[in-house]
């Protein structure tokens, strides 16, 4: 399905056929642009950026590339094509026709799910607002801005659903999506990870690898929804989300490549020597991975959750890629064994719980396995370079603030610690002030086409068959 760019709000939902809805969204549009100009990338509004813009929702040939000033980017509303005769794929309503309108009994719950997802999209733009001023290359600067404009479009996707299906309540929620701000003490974003500062590019690459991957899994679960407009919206958002994770995985891979290059040049694995050479030592990278992976795990919610059970039972939110699971998509009488801490937190015991109550844990396990794929690639490259170091994801019990493990202390291997031991040893596993100061010292802007900062290797190829030395942002 093509996208109509002749209208003030590009869309493929025949917005002009609903004048009331169109007018409501046109009233919201200037407020969005004001938010973009005050909270979006700082200092680059007048620059031409080589951006991709969706032209269709077909997975093949769905975007075009051109130089665009970010405030002129054509944000819009794009839903994947409707599947004729689609039925609900899980839960108590499995096999029934999907909903085109919101059932009254699900109204509040669906609105909250959409608002929570929608709140993450502008939050990440706000977190990354100042990063352009310390870009390691024009290639990376362009990728940052591509992520930013697409997160802005994902906000539009959720705002459309709120306006189209939730009346006055939805319009009010859409307004509030622009009034909350990442890290604001009085009015922060809903989820904790989206209030974490991202003041350096290592954190940005970790965020796009780990936290945007959580976004992928949240979208996958919502793409199974019985509420068909939500499912179709998230299905197309996943097409754009893939690039965000690509930025994270290749960015971290390039940092690692530069590090082992320096190690081999200097014939040392001493972190202080590697830092003095202007690179990021592997132990520091490991501590950043520990921080962002554990923070992103919390976004899945509690391991055992009646909310998750209700979402699944009512058809609001399925497992990611529901079709890949066995024949039981109802799970009414299914049980699963889970690990939980003993009451004193010093041991681990096994409990059998209803599978519906463990849907968050099932999705989180799939997410963790997906994160591990990139780690395997990085370790393969490190080994090939002759370096004896292995990056590891910490255990899912490590540094948790949500769920069964919250309030207890575990090391990265999953072994229990006393509060005193945790306090004494956490500096071994999480970024220290010294780590952050070193990373900050490397954040010097490089804007000559084709040139890279000394702490990151060049990419293997440019964007859309262009060279790495193309002027992706015209400064």
VORO-166377 format. One record per residue (C-alpha): residue number from 0; x, y, z. Coordinates in pm, 1 decimal. Example, Ala and Ser with C-alpha at 12.3 -4.5 7.8 and 13.67 -1.06 7.14 Angstrom:
REM VORO-166377
<0, <1230.0, -450.0, 780.0>>;
<1, <1367.0, -106.0, 714.0>>;
***
This chain:
REM VORO-166377
<0, <0.0, 0.0, 0.0>>;
<1, <139.3, 338.0, -100.6>>;
<2, <159.6, 639.3, 129.9>>;
<3, <-9.1, 967.2, 36.9>>;
<4, <240.2, 1252.9, 78.6>>;
<5, <9.7, 1512.7, -75.2>>;
<6, <-165.1, 1571.0, 257.5>>;
<7, <-36.8, 1774.4, 551.2>>;
<8, <-12.3, 1449.9, 747.6>>;
<9, <116.6, 1171.8, 518.9>>;
<10, <-84.0, 854.1, 575.3>>;
<11, <-217.2, 531.9, 430.3>>;
<12, <-532.0, 522.3, 645.1>>;
<13, <-753.7, 747.2, 429.1>>;
<14, <-734.1, 1019.5, 689.0>>;
<15, <-911.9, 1269.2, 462.0>>;
<16, <-1227.4, 1055.5, 485.5>>;
<17, <-1257.4, 1139.5, 855.7>>;
<18, <-1249.4, 1517.9, 875.7>>;
<19, <-1300.5, 1530.0, 1253.1>>;
<20, <-1001.8, 1301.7, 1315.4>>;
<21, <-793.6, 1486.1, 1056.3>>;
<22, <-861.5, 1820.8, 1222.1>>;
<23, <-773.6, 1682.6, 1565.3>>;
<24, <-440.3, 1549.7, 1439.8>>;
<25, <-369.2, 1873.3, 1251.4>>;
<26, <-415.7, 2057.8, 1582.4>>;
<27, <-166.4, 1819.6, 1745.9>>;
<28, <87.4, 1852.4, 1462.6>>;
<29, <220.4, 2203.7, 1551.1>>;
<30, <262.9, 2094.7, 1912.0>>;
<31, <469.1, 1799.1, 1791.3>>;
<32, <687.0, 2029.4, 1578.9>>;
<33, <734.4, 2261.9, 1875.3>>;
<34, <840.0, 1960.8, 2083.7>>;
<35, <1081.9, 1852.3, 1806.5>>;
<36, <1237.7, 2198.6, 1783.8>>;
<37, <1287.0, 2228.4, 2160.5>>;
<38, <1355.7, 1864.6, 2256.1>>;
<39, <1490.4, 1707.4, 1935.8>>;
<40, <1852.6, 1710.4, 1810.0>>;
<41, <2007.9, 2034.2, 1929.4>>;
<42, <2184.6, 2260.1, 1680.1>>;
<43, <2113.7, 2080.2, 1351.8>>;
<44, <1767.4, 2193.2, 1242.2>>;
<45, <1900.0, 2388.5, 941.4>>;
<46, <2128.8, 2110.8, 813.8>>;
<47, <2056.1, 1879.4, 522.6>>;
<48, <2067.2, 1514.1, 631.5>>;
<49, <2065.0, 1206.8, 406.3>>;
<50, <1750.6, 1042.1, 546.0>>;
<51, <1524.3, 761.1, 438.4>>;
<52, <1149.9, 819.7, 423.0>>;
<53, <886.5, 547.0, 405.0>>;
<54, <696.7, 544.7, 75.2>>;
<55, <506.5, 220.1, 123.1>>;
<56, <445.8, -46.6, 385.7>>;
<57, <569.9, -323.5, 159.2>>;
<58, <879.2, -483.7, 316.1>>;
<59, <1059.6, -457.1, -20.8>>;
<60, <1145.4, -117.6, -160.1>>;
<61, <952.0, 58.3, 112.2>>;
<62, <1170.2, 368.4, 150.7>>;
<63, <1345.9, 638.7, -50.3>>;
<64, <1658.6, 835.9, 43.2>>;
<65, <1711.7, 1207.1, 1.6>>;
<66, <1865.6, 1508.6, 170.0>>;
<67, <1615.6, 1662.8, 409.4>>;
<68, <1619.3, 1913.5, 690.9>>;
<69, <1488.8, 1730.8, 995.7>>;
<70, <1208.4, 1978.2, 1079.8>>;
<71, <1085.5, 1925.7, 720.7>>;
<72, <1076.3, 1546.5, 756.7>>;
<73, <733.4, 1414.4, 657.4>>;
<74, <622.6, 1232.4, 969.6>>;
<75, <301.2, 1042.4, 919.2>>;
<76, <71.2, 751.1, 996.2>>;
<77, <145.4, 417.4, 833.5>>;
<78, <-19.7, 83.4, 908.3>>;
<79, <79.4, -248.5, 753.6>>;
<80, <-171.7, -385.8, 504.8>>;
<81, <-480.7, -541.2, 655.7>>;
<82, <-492.1, -920.8, 640.6>>;
<83, <-831.9, -1042.0, 523.2>>;
<84, <-1012.4, -1273.6, 764.1>>;
<85, <-741.3, -1238.7, 1030.1>>;
<86, <-842.0, -1405.0, 1356.3>>;
<87, <-714.3, -1374.9, 1712.4>>;
<88, <-414.7, -1603.5, 1752.3>>;
<89, <-402.4, -1666.0, 2126.5>>;
<90, <-581.9, -1643.4, 2458.6>>;
<91, <-944.4, -1697.0, 2550.2>>;
<92, <-1069.0, -1547.7, 2221.8>>;
<93, <-844.2, -1750.8, 1993.3>>;
<94, <-1005.7, -1806.2, 1654.7>>;
<95, <-1250.4, -1517.7, 1681.5>>;
<96, <-1230.7, -1226.1, 1433.7>>;
<97, <-985.6, -952.8, 1533.5>>;
<98, <-1127.0, -621.4, 1655.7>>;
<99, <-1134.0, -311.2, 1439.5>>;
<100, <-1272.0, -107.8, 1729.1>>;
<101, <-1181.3, -118.9, 2098.2>>;
<102, <-1411.4, -337.5, 2311.1>>;
<103, <-1550.2, -132.0, 2598.3>>;
<104, <-1418.0, -368.1, 2866.6>>;
<105, <-1063.2, -339.7, 2726.3>>;
<106, <-1062.6, 34.1, 2672.9>>;
<107, <-859.7, 147.0, 2974.7>>;
<108, <-608.1, -137.1, 2950.3>>;
<109, <-544.5, -91.5, 2579.3>>;
<110, <-506.5, 281.7, 2622.4>>;
<111, <-246.0, 228.6, 2893.6>>;
<112, <-49.7, -16.6, 2675.0>>;
<113, <-49.3, 229.7, 2384.0>>;
<114, <47.3, 524.8, 2604.4>>;
<115, <334.8, 332.5, 2764.4>>;
<116, <469.7, 229.0, 2424.9>>;
<117, <416.5, 578.7, 2286.9>>;
<118, <598.1, 739.3, 2579.1>>;
<119, <921.7, 555.4, 2499.7>>;
<120, <946.5, 701.6, 2148.2>>;
<121, <993.5, 1073.1, 2226.5>>;
<122, <1185.4, 979.4, 2541.6>>;
<123, <1476.0, 833.2, 2344.6>>;
<124, <1491.8, 1143.1, 2121.8>>;
<125, <1516.1, 1358.8, 2434.0>>;
<126, <1784.5, 1133.5, 2582.3>>;
<127, <1995.1, 1168.8, 2266.4>>;
<128, <1937.1, 1542.4, 2214.5>>;
<129, <2299.6, 1657.1, 2263.6>>;
<130, <2482.6, 1363.2, 2103.2>>;
<131, <2523.7, 1526.2, 1761.4>>;
<132, <2775.3, 1771.7, 1906.8>>;
<133, <3023.2, 1489.4, 1977.0>>;
<134, <2965.4, 1264.0, 1673.8>>;
<135, <3253.1, 1029.0, 1582.3>>;
<136, <3180.2, 1074.1, 1208.8>>;
<137, <2924.4, 1214.1, 965.3>>;
<138, <2815.2, 855.2, 898.4>>;
<139, <2730.6, 810.6, 1265.9>>;
<140, <2571.0, 1153.0, 1290.1>>;
<141, <2335.1, 1064.1, 1007.3>>;
<142, <2247.4, 732.2, 1171.5>>;
<143, <2167.2, 911.5, 1496.6>>;
<144, <1933.3, 1147.5, 1314.0>>;
<145, <1768.8, 861.4, 1122.6>>;
<146, <1694.2, 690.4, 1452.9>>;
<147, <1560.6, 1017.3, 1594.4>>;
<148, <1319.2, 1096.8, 1309.9>>;
<149, <1186.4, 740.5, 1308.8>>;
<150, <1127.0, 748.1, 1682.1>>;
<151, <932.5, 1067.2, 1612.8>>;
<152, <724.6, 880.7, 1355.4>>;
<153, <664.2, 598.3, 1602.0>>;
<154, <522.5, 859.5, 1836.2>>;
<155, <286.4, 961.2, 1555.4>>;
<156, <183.6, 596.5, 1518.3>>;
<157, <68.1, 574.2, 1879.2>>;
<158, <-89.0, 921.7, 1877.1>>;
<159, <-300.8, 824.0, 1575.8>>;
<160, <-439.3, 524.2, 1765.6>>;
<161, <-515.9, 739.2, 2068.6>>;
<162, <-697.9, 1000.1, 1858.9>>;
<163, <-878.2, 753.2, 1634.2>>;
<164, <-1003.0, 507.7, 1895.5>>;
<165, <-1008.9, 665.5, 2242.2>>;
<166, <-1193.5, 993.8, 2202.2>>;
<167, <-1131.1, 1273.6, 2448.7>>;
<168, <-924.9, 1050.5, 2680.2>>;
<169, <-698.9, 960.7, 2390.1>>;
<170, <-652.4, 1323.9, 2286.6>>;
<171, <-555.1, 1416.8, 2641.7>>;
<172, <-307.7, 1129.9, 2659.8>>;
<173, <-156.0, 1242.6, 2328.3>>;
<174, <-102.2, 1590.1, 2474.4>>;
<175, <72.7, 1444.8, 2778.1>>;
<176, <313.5, 1248.2, 2558.9>>;
<177, <466.1, 1586.2, 2471.9>>;
<178, <470.2, 1727.1, 2826.5>>;
<179, <660.5, 1448.8, 3000.6>>;
<180, <1037.0, 1468.2, 2944.9>>;
<181, <1322.3, 1224.9, 2994.7>>;
<182, <1495.4, 1280.7, 3328.1>>;
<183, <1253.9, 1555.7, 3438.0>>;
<184, <1231.0, 1539.4, 3817.3>>;
<185, <871.7, 1661.2, 3825.4>>;
<186, <732.8, 1497.4, 3510.8>>;
<187, <960.8, 1211.7, 3395.6>>;
<188, <898.6, 948.0, 3132.4>>;
<189, <697.1, 645.5, 3244.8>>;
<190, <969.9, 377.6, 3233.6>>;
<191, <1295.1, 415.5, 3426.8>>;
<192, <1538.2, 324.2, 3148.9>>;
<193, <1404.7, 612.6, 2940.9>>;
<194, <1509.8, 860.0, 3207.2>>;
<195, <1873.7, 746.2, 3202.1>>;
<196, <2108.1, 1010.5, 3056.9>>;
<197, <2275.0, 924.3, 2724.9>>;
<198, <2559.6, 1172.1, 2717.1>>;
<199, <2813.7, 970.8, 2518.8>>;
<200, <2818.4, 754.5, 2207.0>>;
<201, <2909.0, 432.6, 2385.0>>;
<202, <2585.8, 467.0, 2582.8>>;
<203, <2399.5, 545.5, 2259.5>>;
<204, <2526.1, 231.5, 2089.6>>;
<205, <2442.1, 26.2, 2401.6>>;
<206, <2095.4, 182.2, 2407.4>>;
<207, <2028.2, 104.8, 2041.4>>;
<208, <2157.3, -250.5, 2085.8>>;
<209, <1994.3, -342.6, 2416.3>>;
<210, <1705.1, -102.4, 2477.7>>;
<211, <1583.2, -74.1, 2119.5>>;
<212, <1591.7, -453.5, 2111.2>>;
<213, <1353.2, -450.1, 2404.8>>;
<214, <1142.3, -218.3, 2187.7>>;
<215, <1151.7, -481.4, 1914.7>>;
<216, <1011.1, -743.1, 2150.9>>;
<217, <743.6, -512.4, 2289.8>>;
<218, <636.5, -435.6, 1932.6>>;
<219, <638.9, -805.3, 1845.6>>;
<220, <404.7, -878.0, 2136.0>>;
<221, <171.4, -593.5, 2040.3>>;
<222, <184.6, -697.7, 1673.5>>;
<223, <-0.2, -1014.3, 1782.9>>;
<224, <-280.5, -807.6, 1938.6>>;
<225, <-647.3, -880.0, 1874.7>>;
<226, <-688.5, -502.9, 1826.3>>;
<227, <-603.8, -504.4, 1458.0>>;
<228, <-509.5, -134.2, 1411.4>>;
<229, <-251.5, -171.8, 1691.4>>;
<230, <-115.2, -494.5, 1544.2>>;
<231, <-80.7, -341.6, 1197.6>>;
<232, <81.0, -26.9, 1337.0>>;
<233, <343.5, -225.8, 1527.3>>;
<234, <409.4, -454.7, 1233.1>>;
<235, <528.4, -161.0, 1024.4>>;
<236, <717.1, -3.0, 1315.0>>;
<237, <924.4, -323.6, 1333.0>>;
<238, <1047.4, -257.4, 978.8>>;
<239, <1198.5, 73.4, 1091.9>>;
<240, <1316.4, -61.1, 1429.1>>;
<241, <1556.0, -302.3, 1256.5>>;
<242, <1780.3, -12.0, 1153.7>>;
<243, <1804.0, 112.5, 1511.7>>;
<244, <1939.3, -221.8, 1630.6>>;
<245, <2174.4, -235.0, 1330.5>>;
<246, <2318.9, 98.2, 1445.3>>;
<247, <2378.5, -46.5, 1791.8>>;
<248, <2528.4, -377.9, 1686.8>>;
<249, <2760.6, -236.8, 1420.9>>;
<250, <2854.0, 61.0, 1639.5>>;
<251, <2960.7, -162.1, 1928.1>>;
<252, <3132.9, -398.5, 1685.8>>;
<253, <3334.5, -107.5, 1542.4>>;
<254, <3438.3, 6.7, 1890.4>>;
<255, <3554.8, -345.8, 1970.2>>;
<256, <3741.5, -367.2, 1638.7>>;
<257, <3928.0, -43.8, 1709.2>>;
<258, <4013.7, -164.3, 2059.4>>;
<259, <4168.8, -492.6, 1952.2>>;
<260, <4349.6, -308.0, 1672.1>>;
<261, <4512.9, -80.6, 1933.2>>;
<262, <4586.5, -379.7, 2157.7>>;
<263, <4768.4, -555.5, 1877.5>>;
<264, <4955.0, -241.2, 1770.8>>;
<265, <5079.2, -182.7, 2125.7>>;
<266, <5102.7, -552.6, 2212.4>>;
<267, <4924.7, -500.9, 2543.6>>;
<268, <4599.2, -576.6, 2723.2>>;
<269, <4664.6, -318.9, 2996.4>>;
<270, <4349.7, -101.6, 3024.2>>;
<271, <4544.6, 210.0, 3125.9>>;
<272, <4774.8, 182.6, 2823.5>>;
<273, <4479.6, 125.2, 2590.6>>;
<274, <4300.7, 427.4, 2734.0>>;
<275, <4611.1, 640.8, 2696.3>>;
<276, <4610.4, 547.4, 2326.3>>;
<277, <4261.1, 693.2, 2292.0>>;
<278, <4062.6, 367.8, 2277.0>>;
<279, <3803.7, 202.0, 2501.6>>;
<280, <3938.5, -101.0, 2686.2>>;
<281, <3735.8, -420.7, 2678.9>>;
<282, <3672.2, -438.6, 3058.1>>;
<283, <3510.9, -93.7, 3040.6>>;
<284, <3293.8, -210.3, 2750.7>>;
<285, <3189.8, -510.5, 2959.8>>;
<286, <3079.6, -284.1, 3245.7>>;
<287, <2868.2, -73.3, 3009.6>>;
<288, <2709.6, -388.9, 2868.0>>;
<289, <2629.5, -503.9, 3221.7>>;
<290, <2458.0, -173.7, 3294.6>>;
<291, <2244.3, -144.3, 2981.7>>;
<292, <2147.7, -511.8, 2953.8>>;
<293, <2028.9, -528.2, 3314.8>>;
<294, <1845.6, -197.4, 3281.7>>;
<295, <1667.3, -316.3, 2967.4>>;
<296, <1561.2, -644.4, 3129.2>>;
<297, <1349.9, -448.8, 3376.3>>;
<298, <1139.6, -312.7, 3089.5>>;
<299, <969.5, -652.1, 3055.6>>;
<300, <807.5, -614.9, 3397.0>>;
<301, <771.3, -865.8, 3677.0>>;
<302, <858.4, -1231.2, 3617.8>>;
<303, <520.9, -1343.0, 3754.3>>;
<304, <246.4, -1100.4, 3659.3>>;
<305, <-131.9, -1109.1, 3672.3>>;
<306, <-132.2, -816.7, 3427.9>>;
<307, <64.4, -1021.5, 3175.7>>;
<308, <-177.5, -1310.6, 3226.6>>;
<309, <-475.4, -1083.5, 3167.8>>;
<310, <-316.6, -926.1, 2859.2>>;
<311, <-263.3, -1272.8, 2710.5>>;
<312, <-602.0, -1412.8, 2809.9>>;
<313, <-792.3, -1117.1, 2664.6>>;
<314, <-590.6, -1109.2, 2340.5>>;
<315, <-422.3, -774.3, 2398.6>>;
<316, <-59.5, -885.3, 2396.7>>;
<317, <79.9, -1218.5, 2282.4>>;
<318, <419.8, -1378.3, 2301.1>>;
<319, <671.0, -1246.6, 2044.9>>;
<320, <622.0, -1446.7, 1723.2>>;
<321, <330.2, -1632.3, 1879.7>>;
<322, <310.0, -1868.9, 1583.5>>;
<323, <650.9, -2021.7, 1657.6>>;
<324, <534.4, -2165.3, 1989.3>>;
<325, <379.2, -2512.2, 2014.8>>;
<326, <14.8, -2582.5, 1938.9>>;
<327, <-107.2, -2448.1, 2273.3>>;
<328, <-185.6, -2081.6, 2211.4>>;
<329, <-445.2, -2066.2, 2487.0>>;
<330, <-224.7, -2179.6, 2778.4>>;
<331, <-523.4, -2197.7, 3011.7>>;
<332, <-402.8, -2510.2, 3190.6>>;
<333, <-29.5, -2489.6, 3116.1>>;
<334, <234.4, -2446.5, 3385.5>>;
<335, <602.8, -2359.6, 3382.0>>;
<336, <882.7, -2386.0, 3636.8>>;
<337, <1056.1, -2063.7, 3732.0>>;
<338, <1347.4, -1973.1, 3956.1>>;
<339, <1285.2, -1737.5, 4247.3>>;
<340, <1493.8, -1619.5, 4541.9>>;
<341, <1453.3, -1779.7, 4880.4>>;
<342, <1294.4, -1543.8, 5135.2>>;
<343, <1632.5, -1430.5, 5267.2>>;
<344, <1773.3, -1382.0, 4917.2>>;
<345, <2073.7, -1608.3, 4973.0>>;
<346, <1949.6, -1900.4, 4766.8>>;
<347, <1732.0, -2000.0, 4472.7>>;
<348, <1425.9, -2220.2, 4468.8>>;
<349, <1198.1, -2355.6, 4198.0>>;
<350, <828.3, -2277.5, 4179.6>>;
<351, <566.1, -2394.4, 3934.5>>;
<352, <340.1, -2113.5, 3810.7>>;
<353, <67.5, -2078.0, 3550.9>>;
<354, <226.7, -2011.6, 3213.1>>;
<355, <-0.8, -1713.9, 3153.4>>;
<356, <145.0, -1547.2, 3460.4>>;
<357, <498.5, -1603.7, 3327.4>>;
<358, <451.4, -1437.7, 2985.6>>;
<359, <685.7, -1150.1, 3074.6>>;
<360, <958.0, -1398.1, 3167.6>>;
<361, <907.0, -1601.1, 2848.7>>;
<362, <939.8, -1287.5, 2635.7>>;
<363, <1240.8, -1166.1, 2834.1>>;
<364, <1418.7, -1499.6, 2784.5>>;
<365, <1365.3, -1468.9, 2408.5>>;
<366, <1505.3, -1115.1, 2424.3>>;
<367, <1814.5, -1228.6, 2617.6>>;
<368, <1882.1, -1504.2, 2363.9>>;
<369, <1856.9, -1244.3, 2085.1>>;
<370, <2104.2, -1014.3, 2266.0>>;
<371, <2348.7, -1304.1, 2291.7>>;
<372, <2369.1, -1340.1, 1911.9>>;
<373, <2563.8, -1016.2, 1874.8>>;
<374, <2789.2, -1108.7, 2166.1>>;
<375, <2882.6, -1431.5, 1986.7>>;
<376, <2980.0, -1231.3, 1676.1>>;
<377, <3190.5, -986.6, 1875.9>>;
<378, <3369.1, -1265.4, 2061.7>>;
<379, <3441.8, -1442.5, 1734.3>>;
<380, <3606.2, -1124.9, 1601.0>>;
<381, <3804.9, -1076.3, 1923.3>>;
<382, <3931.5, -1434.4, 1910.2>>;
<383, <4021.6, -1401.5, 1541.8>>;
<384, <4230.5, -1095.9, 1632.0>>;
<385, <4429.1, -1312.2, 1874.4>>;
<386, <4293.8, -1142.6, 2188.7>>;
<387, <4212.6, -1349.9, 2494.6>>;
<388, <3899.0, -1181.3, 2622.0>>;
<389, <3537.1, -1291.5, 2618.5>>;
<390, <3243.0, -1054.7, 2648.6>>;
<391, <2957.2, -1202.4, 2850.4>>;
<392, <2604.0, -1094.4, 2918.6>>;
<393, <2542.6, -1082.3, 3293.4>>;
<394, <2296.4, -1324.3, 3448.3>>;
<395, <1935.6, -1209.6, 3446.3>>;
<396, <1947.0, -1192.3, 3828.0>>;
<397, <2215.3, -920.9, 3815.9>>;
<398, <2119.2, -563.4, 3917.0>>;
<399, <1745.7, -602.1, 3887.0>>;
<400, <1505.3, -335.9, 4008.3>>;
<401, <1182.5, -496.0, 3886.0>>;
<402, <1048.5, -844.4, 3949.5>>;
<403, <1142.0, -1135.5, 4172.8>>;
<404, <1510.6, -1043.2, 4195.8>>;
<405, <1459.1, -678.3, 4287.9>>;
<406, <1596.6, -591.4, 4630.9>>;
<407, <1849.7, -875.7, 4626.6>>;
<408, <2211.2, -871.5, 4515.9>>;
<409, <2380.2, -1104.0, 4268.0>>;
<410, <2708.8, -1091.6, 4081.6>>;
<411, <2719.3, -1115.0, 3698.2>>;
<412, <2734.9, -1496.2, 3715.6>>;
<413, <2413.7, -1506.9, 3919.2>>;
<414, <2565.5, -1590.0, 4258.2>>;
<415, <2401.6, -1427.3, 4560.7>>;
<416, <2586.1, -1153.5, 4749.2>>;
<417, <2532.5, -984.8, 5081.6>>;
<418, <2452.9, -610.4, 5065.2>>;
<419, <2801.0, -543.2, 5203.4>>;
<420, <2974.1, -749.3, 4934.8>>;
<421, <2762.3, -590.2, 4664.5>>;
<422, <2851.7, -244.0, 4788.0>>;
<423, <3221.0, -330.3, 4793.6>>;
<424, <3235.3, -502.7, 4454.6>>;
<425, <2983.0, -334.3, 4226.3>>;
<426, <3258.1, -105.3, 4093.3>>;
<427, <3405.9, -417.7, 3928.0>>;
<428, <3088.5, -471.8, 3725.6>>;
<429, <2932.2, -132.6, 3655.2>>;
<430, <3070.6, 186.3, 3497.2>>;
<431, <3263.1, 395.3, 3749.4>>;
<432, <3304.1, 771.0, 3752.2>>;
<433, <3653.3, 712.4, 3612.4>>;
<434, <3507.5, 504.0, 3327.7>>;
<435, <3254.9, 772.1, 3244.4>>;
<436, <3519.1, 1045.5, 3259.2>>;
<437, <3739.3, 852.1, 3016.6>>;
<438, <3452.3, 794.6, 2774.0>>;
<439, <3357.0, 1161.3, 2797.4>>;
<440, <3716.8, 1262.8, 2719.7>>;
<441, <3697.0, 1072.7, 2388.9>>;
<442, <3379.9, 1246.6, 2273.5>>;
<443, <3534.9, 1493.1, 2029.5>>;
<444, <3335.7, 1582.7, 1719.3>>;
<445, <3471.2, 1455.0, 1384.8>>;
<446, <3289.2, 1596.3, 1082.4>>;
<447, <3529.5, 1562.5, 789.4>>;
<448, <3366.1, 1321.2, 540.9>>;
<449, <3515.5, 972.6, 569.1>>;
<450, <3710.2, 1046.3, 888.5>>;
<451, <3647.5, 864.1, 1217.1>>;
<452, <3720.2, 935.8, 1580.8>>;
<453, <4016.8, 741.2, 1711.6>>;
<454, <3808.1, 517.3, 1940.6>>;
<455, <3591.8, 360.4, 1667.7>>;
<456, <3671.8, 176.6, 1343.2>>;
<457, <3512.8, 275.6, 1010.0>>;
<458, <3197.9, 89.7, 901.8>>;
<459, <3228.0, -187.2, 646.8>>;
<460, <3012.7, 6.3, 398.3>>;
<461, <2817.1, 326.8, 362.3>>;
<462, <2443.3, 384.8, 343.2>>;
<463, <2229.5, 294.8, 41.6>>;
<464, <2533.5, 198.3, -168.2>>;
<465, <2710.4, 528.9, -102.0>>;
<466, <3069.4, 542.9, 18.5>>;
<467, <3173.3, 582.0, 380.3>>;
<468, <3323.0, 917.8, 278.5>>;
<469, <2990.7, 1058.3, 152.7>>;
<470, <2881.5, 1386.3, 313.7>>;
<471, <2581.7, 1238.8, 495.3>>;
<472, <2515.3, 1560.1, 688.9>>;
<473, <2592.7, 1889.3, 516.9>>;
<474, <2738.0, 2112.5, 784.8>>;
***
